[in-house]
Structure formats: C-alpha cells, structure tokens
Amino acid sequence: MSRRAAGILLAAGTWTLFVWLTRINNILGDDRSTSFKVVHVVLAAVSVALGFAVAWIGLRAWRQST
C-alpha cells in the first residue's frame, strides 16, 4: 500500500473516532429516552470499532511503507 493511501486510512479512522466519541458524549448528555440512548450508543460503538480498525490498518501500512 502506498504511503498516501495509508495516510488517508489513518486520517479517516482518526476522524471517525473523533466524531463518534464526541457524538457519544453528546448523546449521553441529551435529555432523551433511555432506548434512544442505548440504540445510538450501540451504533456509535460499532462505528468507533470500525474507525479504530481503519486507523490501525492505516498506521501499520504507514510504518511498513518507510
């Protein structure tokens, strides 16, 4: 994988983590029903896991491309 592609994966994964971790914080602070919070935190957790995986792949590729 090229260094540019690895950088894009790393940036995308990092951005996803930032957005969803911020969103989880906002969801938990909202005055919403418990079911709304549970569903959206589960969706956010899946997105965080995928973001972490993408960032990890990007980081490994970045290190190997030097």
N, C-alpha and C positions, 0 to 999 in steps of 0.2 A: 504494500500500500504506500502511496506517495505521502510525503510529509504534509502536503497541503490537505489531502483527504483526511489524514489523521488529525490535523488541526481543526478541520471542520467538524469531525465527530466529537472531538474534545470540547469545542465551543458549544455545539448543540446539546451535548449531555450536561454541561455545566449550566447553560441557560435553562434547560428543563428542570434541573434540580432547584435552581434559584426561584423560578416561577412557582413551582408546585409547593416548595417548602413555605414560601410566602403565602400562597393560597391556603394551605392547611392552617396556618396561623390565623388568617382572616376568617376562615370557616368556623373555627372553634370559638372565635370571639364574637361571631354574629349571634343575634337573637333569633335563632331558627329552631325548628323541631329537632328532636334527637335523631329521628330517622333520616332527615335531610343531612345532618352532620355525619352520620355513620356511612351513608351511601357515598357522599362526596369525599370523605377521608379515605375510604377504601379505594375509590377511583384515583385519588391523588397518590396513594401509596403505590399503586400499580405503576403510575406514571413516574414516580420517583425511582422505583426499581428499574424501569426501562431507561430512564435518564442516567442512572448510575452505571448500568451495563454499557450504554453507548459511550459514556465518558471513559470508562475503564478500557474498552476496546481502543478508543482513540489514544489514550495515554500509552498503552502498550505498543501500539503501532508507531507513535511518535518517538518513543525510546528506541525502537528497533530500526528506525529509519536513519539514525545518525551514524 
